[in-house]
């Protein structure tokens, strides 16, 4: 993987195949790591984004966040792991599906 473009997707499906709740978890997580500008305007972190993949909420993290803010990176990855969510490592978003035999 190219470390400049590598991403980790916290996919809103548990390893048991259930949709993660609450349904706005991705918005809550990205807002929790955002900052506030003038007029309390939310400024989302440039390396942490909300997304939808196949109708499922996700949080996409650029892996170079581990170098620039290791505590934030660990917080986000730990969130996914502790909630038993799928973590997808990829170079692109959306990830390219591979055919299975």
Phi, psi and omega per residue, in radians:
X1 nan 2.459 3.071
X2 -1.371 2.033 -3.041
X3 -1.115 -0.386 3.127
X4 -1.311 -0.426 -3.108
X5 -2.075 -0.035 -3.092
X6 -1.117 2.555 -3.111
X7 -2.398 2.662 2.938
X8 -2.030 2.228 3.105
X9 -1.841 2.103 2.982
X10 -1.527 1.835 -3.030
X11 -1.575 2.261 -3.018
X12 -1.290 0.637 3.050
X13 -2.184 2.294 3.109
X14 -1.270 2.875 3.121
X15 -1.129 -0.285 3.055
X16 -1.510 -0.024 3.083
X17 1.562 0.202 -3.136
X18 -1.715 2.550 3.106
X19 -1.193 2.323 -3.111
X20 -1.293 2.415 3.130
X21 -2.096 2.627 0.083
X22 -1.276 2.825 -3.040
X23 -1.131 -0.375 -3.138
X24 -1.737 0.434 -3.084
X25 -1.011 -0.691 -3.100
X26 -1.151 -0.714 3.098
X27 -1.139 -0.737 3.126
X28 -1.092 -0.755 -3.102
X29 -1.175 -0.807 -3.133
X30 -1.190 -0.567 3.076
X31 -1.223 -0.627 3.138
X32 -1.106 -0.515 -3.123
X33 -1.766 0.133 3.106
X34 -1.473 2.968 3.029
X35 -2.049 3.079 -3.141
X36 -2.108 2.378 3.115
X37 -1.807 -2.735 3.122
X38 -1.003 2.428 3.126
X39 1.158 0.427 -3.129
X40 1.050 0.428 3.101
X41 -1.205 2.316 -3.113
X42 -1.313 2.279 3.061
X43 -2.011 1.840 -3.110
X44 -1.219 2.571 3.127
X45 -1.113 2.311 -3.074
X46 -1.176 -0.263 -3.120
X47 -1.881 0.148 -3.133
X48 -2.339 2.028 -3.040
X49 -2.259 2.585 2.973
X50 -1.463 2.584 3.088
X51 -2.726 2.960 3.028
X52 -2.205 2.272 3.132
X53 -2.223 2.016 -3.113
X54 0.966 0.653 3.113
X55 1.393 0.103 -3.124
X56 -1.916 2.325 3.102
X57 -1.176 2.488 -3.113
X58 -2.490 2.831 2.920
X59 -2.139 2.233 -3.115
X60 -1.864 2.168 -3.104
X61 -2.008 2.254 3.009
X62 -1.351 2.228 -3.009
X63 -1.179 -0.328 3.081
X64 -1.226 -0.099 2.988
X65 -1.051 -0.504 3.125
X66 -1.051 -0.566 3.121
X67 -1.422 -0.684 -3.044
X68 -1.486 -0.538 3.136
X69 -2.602 1.338 -3.048
X70 -1.044 -0.577 3.138
X71 -1.188 -0.730 3.110
X72 -1.147 -0.775 3.111
X73 -0.988 -0.851 -3.117
X74 -1.128 -0.666 3.088
X75 -1.022 -0.836 -3.095
X76 -1.173 -0.808 3.131
X77 -1.109 -0.738 3.116
X78 -1.088 -0.649 3.084
X79 -0.984 -0.852 3.132
X80 -1.089 -0.797 -3.117
X81 -1.137 -0.809 -3.095
X82 -1.158 -0.453 3.107
X83 -1.683 0.177 3.057
X84 1.033 0.626 -3.140
X85 -1.589 2.709 3.084
X86 -1.238 2.319 3.032
X87 -1.958 2.094 -3.098
X88 -1.889 2.142 3.096
X89 -1.702 2.203 -3.057
X90 -2.673 2.856 3.044
X91 -1.638 -0.288 -3.053
X92 -2.383 2.713 2.978
X93 -2.231 2.220 0.011
X94 -1.287 2.676 -3.124
X95 -1.157 2.636 3.116
X96 -1.437 2.227 3.119
X97 -1.369 2.457 3.050
X98 -1.836 2.494 3.132
X99 -1.274 2.423 3.067
X100 -1.922 2.504 -3.105
X101 -1.550 nan nan
